[in-house]
Amino acid sequence: MKFITKQIEDIRTGAMSEHHAVTGLQVDYVNNSTFVTIASYVSKAKKDEGKESLSVNTFTIQAVPGWEKIPYEWALGELVKAQPEDFSPETYIGYVNPYMFAGGKVEQ
């Protein structure tokens, strides 16, 4: 299964994570929304060893994949898209930046 690689500092612990895998996906074709839950791990090796994730975040994408696409692959591609220049992230506790994985790489 594909995943995202990108170095990210975990907000709660300060630990670095680099392996980000889909743990849940919901596509709502009626309301044109996709919800993808991503678990972030220290590394792929640690995930493969059965270690727990550092964090789990759910992202809302205001679009849905076409019927010809594999939904989780499409969602990963959406999550690594560049952050728009005019985007200003919120600052409240618990906020999840929807562009957290911008510039990351989708790998298998």
N, C-alpha and C positions, 0 to 999 in steps of 0.2 A: 504494500500500500504506500502511496506517495505521502510526503511530509514536507514541511518547510524547514530550512536551515537558516538561522540568523541568530547572532549573539544578542541577547536581551538580558538586562538586569531585572531580576525578580523584585518587584516593588516591596514585598513584605520582608524578604530575607536579605536582599542585596546580592544573592548568589546569581551567577551567570547561567543562563540556559541557552541551548543552541539547537535543540531538536523539538519540533512542534508538530503534534499529530492530531488528526481529527478523532474525536471521541463520540461526537454526535452530530447529526445533520437532519434538518427538517426543511423541506421545500414546500412553500405555500403558494401554489399557482393561482389561487383565487385572489389573494391579497398581494401578489407580486413581491414576496419576501422570502429570504433564505436565512435560516438561523444555523450557525455552525459553531460547535463547541470544540475548542482546541486545548489540549493538555501540553504543557511545556516541561521538558526534561533537561537535565544537565547535559546529556548527550544521547545519541542513538544507542551507544553501547550500554549505558546505564538503563535505558528503557528496556532494551533486549534482555538485560539481566533481571528484569522484574522490579526495578526500583520505582518508587512513586514519583509522580510529577511534582514540580515545584509549585505550579499554579494551573488553574483551569479557568478559561475565559470563554464567554459566549459572545459572538459577533452577529449583528444583524446586517444583512446585505439587502438593499432595497432593489432587488432584481432577482430573477430566477434563471436557471440554465435552460437552454433549448432542449427539446426532447431527445436530440441526437447526442447530447453531451453526457459525460459521466459526472453526476452532481458533485461528488466530493472533489474531483479534480478541478472542476470549474470553480468551486468555492475557494480552493487553495490559490488558484490563479487570481481570483478577485482580491484575496487578502494580501497579496504581495505587490499589488499595484501601488504606484507612487502616490504620496500624499499631495493633494492639490496645494498650490502656493497660497491660496487664500484661506486654507483651513486653519482654525485656531482650536487646539485641544482644550477641553475643560480641565479644571484643576481640583475638583472636589475628590474626597477620599472615596475609593471604590470605582472611580471612573476608568473605563477601558477605552483606550485610544483605538478607534477602528482602523487606524493605519499603523498599528504596532509592528506589523510584519512587512511594511513597505520596504522594498529593496531586497527582501529575502529571496531565497531560491527554492523552487519546488523540485524535490529530488525523489528518487525511489530507492 
